[in-house]
Amino acid sequence: MTTNIPEILLLCMDRDFIAAFNNALYTTWPDHTPEKLKITPIHERLNTLPEGTTFDLIVSPANSYARLDGAFDHAISMTFSPREDYHALTRAAQTILYEKWRGFAPPGSCTLVEFPDDLKQNKYSCGWVAICPTMREPGNVCWDREVVYECVWSLLCQVEGHNRAVGEGRIGRILMTPLATGIGKVSKERWAVQTVLALRQFVDAVERPERWGNLGWKEIDKDSLEVVRTWAL
């Protein structure tokens, strides 16, 4: 049932974030198994990934306008855009964003952007970027108390839906970083627990359509309360 959900490479420059994620996985999803969803934390930078690492899609914790020119988005552009055309991927992303959102993708949404053909020849075999805005423009987003959960859920919806719809060109492995923990100032604890909650609940939604396709207020309140409890983290 979960075969359309991609494997996740979790890229963390700081080991403390890996520890926070592993702790959240242990406490929030104690019965998690790789068979349900394979998640591999990696303590590296994008430009120091082990030789031979490949992924189909990279997640941009972008602003709402898909400008890939700051923080991890800068690393994405430096890695995948031609040296002489730094904004090539930004232009591709903004073209799709205009078609789907008229240029402004709300925080918490996800938009899949396929690389232009000339950017697909890269050592990571990456052909997609997911624009997952955690903020309208760079700034503190601690006030947006569920934006990490919303971004992860939206990401899974888009990728799993894509994989259900296509024969070839599936997105089997994605690379993502912690969301909103840099300039967004979200704590590593809130990021970790909201990420794991979204992953766990999404897998449950795929495995139990009879529940998630017919939600009553009792189930809604139970699921919502788990997210509300992360606000204080």
C-alpha angles and dihedrals in degrees: 000000000000096000091109093058109093129235111256127224106197109205113203125173090192121059089212089070091053089051091049091049094047090049091050090049091051095047102033102036105023094162094052115136131181088242089067095044128345112222121178119187113209124195099211144091123255091256094048100051113140115270111270096027109145135179135170099221138024122207119230112204083207139173116254092265098055096238102161097198109101138067110330091356087061089053089051092053092045090051102043108023120080113265090242094047109046094169096052094107093042090056092049092049095046091050090058092041091055092050093049104028105014088249101309120085110192117240109265094035128109130215122186114219120190114216117249109256094255091058096051094079097087133129093248095056087231116160104165142054122198112213105214108170114206091179141019090237131349112299148097111312101176086119090064091076101186103030094114092053090046094050094049092046092048091048092053092046092053097045096042090047091049091051093049091052102048135065099196126021097050120171102233103163131027133189119216139165132212108292126234094350097116118053087352089068094213109155119251088238095056091043092050098047095043090048093051092044092053092047094048096045093045092052088049090051091054093046096044110040090158089066102036094042092055107035121176126195092263091060093040092052092048094051094042094050091059090059094042089057089063093061092086094052 
